[in-house]
């Protein structure tokens, strides 16, 4: 049994089949890149793993724990111990950088003092300690990417899901952030599942590539 | 050679001129009138008003009534809006539209219904209804839909990605408290400010339930004593509070005007074992606030004799009401669309705040100003015709159609207009060929909302209608003094049908919420 087991999972949106009996097995600390054209179901796989969508068929297990099975999510998203960086980053516009990072720690009842230390430490890792009181709209595109990454990692998840977060950046920025991401992954040891349709990002990040087409692994 | 004046500037100028004539000029004249006494500047009216034994208790009553109504609407309307927008509550659409019914009827209908209910219970209930408690009950039923619908709309508008990001680390209570509600706060606060101002300026309910407030005093000074100076002096504090309310709302909204990238579908909360108890609670609320008073009101309405008498005594008013409201709604739709077009991208903020202040100003205040401005021999063609009424409706409700249009226009990517501009199309062509065809639904919603608001309006109808040309809400109020209850009930039923038909159309035009798990 692998660390993450996706077993014959299907998901449709109305008439459109997004995922068709997909099976996927991922090992701990692996860096898996789901690669494929737009609309092939990559993002849906991430959302199913996160618990934001319910699979119609099949099952999902992480570390042996059954998370979803046959039309039911058995474990809610917040109990799955994973972080996610969305394509549009989804930084909360009414919160500062610090508040964006604190939200998850507060929800998990991490003691205040420890939470502050973890926020500082994470912002230091992504080089944004000096922007702690800024609001998302005051940050540059690259800084927003780093905050989104820091927010996803500050709760120390064992799995990080990333949904094409670098697609809007130029190649040079992509390389910088990808290199930071690899450093963080080697330090923190999380499993990375990364969705993209960009060959450069795949080459930069993948320890294994999974090509997708029409809701299946090609 | 000077720069040519663009069509856009001319149309904007005309729109501003219309708002100024309908709203700014009457308020300015009223302010002037209140400080002009016997041909010179004087604060006598204010001195008399403030030193009179009645002013402060009435002012206190108005504030108390507005605060209590706002509190009740906040406590019930906000949770109801959240439930309808985000949960899998059974029959939520039905509950929502049912609770909206009192808003589309003249406010005194609910009071009249409750009067019928308590007449069957006895003196104690009657004593309670005819006073502060009754006023709060009725005004809360009438204005509850404002907080409920604006909370509903604001919550649906929140980008689902932001909630999803929060759901990964927190349960629903935390997501609602820290993400959904703060992001919806501008809409919710706006609804509460609006309820406060509308309750503060309400005339027909406190007047029917014999609870003395400032608008009642202002109306009495105007209609019974013909004392314009005193009436305007009593009205100015109400106008000032409306402006302060709008300023407070604007100050709160500063830096909180969030634009979301992806909207349309919302995450929903599964109520599980709470589903049935909450549905029962909502059913009880609908029964208590809507079904009970309105069924009591309409109970006697169906007899053929009463219906016949109603049509005999007020048939012309029914036709007039529909006609005036339709004309005003058409003007408001066009004006609102144009103003919304000009306000896109945060432009014309002063104009936006001013139209909102006009909406918040009590109808009695606006009407006194209109009468004072146009009641001259030279402007008889306005004063003695329905034009005055239409001007009143235009001033009072243009904020609604403007904001509705703006909300619709914001959904159209600006690139569509820019592409037209690059293609060489002038402003008018882009307006008629791009913006209007893409806004058909917005325009229909805007027209229907304006029609409903004009049709249900009482103070403007009561004070600015031409002699012998009163619309139905004013006519019913007049006939209530000496008309037979079944005939009044029949008139209320006719009025309700005229208001509810557009509401049914509106329910079909407005798309239902998209929900995904």
Interface residues (C-beta under 8 A of the other chain):
Chain A: X50 X51 X52 X53 X54 X76 X77 X78 X80 X82 X83 X84 X86 X88 X90 X92 X93 X94 X103 X104 X106 X107 X108 X151 X155
Chain B: X159 X161 X162 X164 X165 X166 X167 X168 X169 X170 X171 X174 X178 X179 X182 X183 X256 X258 X261 X262 X267 X516 X517
